């Protein structure tokens, strides 16, 4: 440091002497001055270094040996979860530091104490977690086991790193299937409740009586009043069926032939000569009502064609009596026609061109 300062001062003096054109006698004087300044600076620096106490000099402490850390790898240790019979598989590297003990302290296995301490801490975390959350629980264990803590005996400090926590694949598949079943069951239960509520709404409110059914239909189709009038008979029948009852007398003329319980009498039906059951002696169904319900008027040009097709369909199903009545209603038989239209068995279908 002294030589460096001396060189700098010498350069400064040379520059000043050349710039101001010193006389020759000034150069030896400036050199003597430079030597004197260098000696003074050297003495000052030497005194500061000697004033620093030697006992503060940084030296390694030979009395305290370096800390010895030891580690042990544990793998596939079963740790309980919050669900019985579904255990996590735990793996980690356990590290520990041996603490000082008295002269009369018993000998220990520090690795065993450290592993036991780590497993105790890990078990306290996993025992409260669901087995399907192994990835989340692994991060929690990283934080919980990442700090050196004493074991219950106080002889070692233990921690764990490189933690791995997984659920065995067979258990994972079982839990997945159970979860799917619970979801399907929950969905089915909601659908059943929805259907139950819908049936209660229709049976107890909409179809409680004919008036409620008509009002419900009008609420759905408020711009079709005439349509509601045309459907009163149908709504009355629906309301009666929903309540296991007969149609009220007020609406019976709108639904055709009412149901008569005496029709259920086994002796009520009589067998004709051709083996067909005779028609009930009660009120006959109105063909005009059927045609009006379908939409045919009395002067519709297609009425005769439709009646012929209807009679043909009745004959295909063996209803010869009904077919003859339909034909006689819309196409009276020719008096000169001697053909016997009644035959044993159903009418064979006519081939259409």
HELIX and SHEET records of a PDB file:
HELIX    1   1 UNK A    2  UNK A   20  1                                  19    
HELIX    2   2 UNK A   24  UNK A   51  1                                  28    
HELIX    3   3 UNK A   54  UNK A   56  5                                   3    
HELIX    4   4 UNK A  110  UNK A  126  1                                  17    
HELIX    5   5 UNK A  131  UNK A  133  5                                   3    
HELIX    6   6 UNK A  134  UNK A  144  1                                  11    
HELIX    7   7 UNK A  169  UNK A  201  1                                  33    
HELIX    8   8 UNK A  202  UNK A  206  3                                   5    
HELIX    9   9 UNK A  210  UNK A  220  1                                  11    
HELIX   10  10 UNK A  225  UNK A  230  1                                   6    
HELIX   11  11 UNK A  232  UNK A  242  1                                  11    
HELIX   12  12 UNK A  249  UNK A  254  5                                   6    
HELIX   13  13 UNK A  261  UNK A  264  5                                   4    
HELIX   14  14 UNK A  266  UNK A  268  5                                   3    
HELIX   15  15 UNK A  287  UNK A  294  1                                   8    
HELIX   16  16 UNK A  303  UNK A  316  1                                  14    
HELIX   17  17 UNK A  320  UNK A  330  1                                  11    
SHEET    1   A 4 UNK A  69  UNK A  79  0                                        
SHEET    2   A 4 UNK A  88  UNK A  98 -1                                        
SHEET    3   A 4 UNK A 156  UNK A 167 -1                                        
SHEET    4   A 4 UNK A 149  UNK A 150 -1                                        
END                                                                             
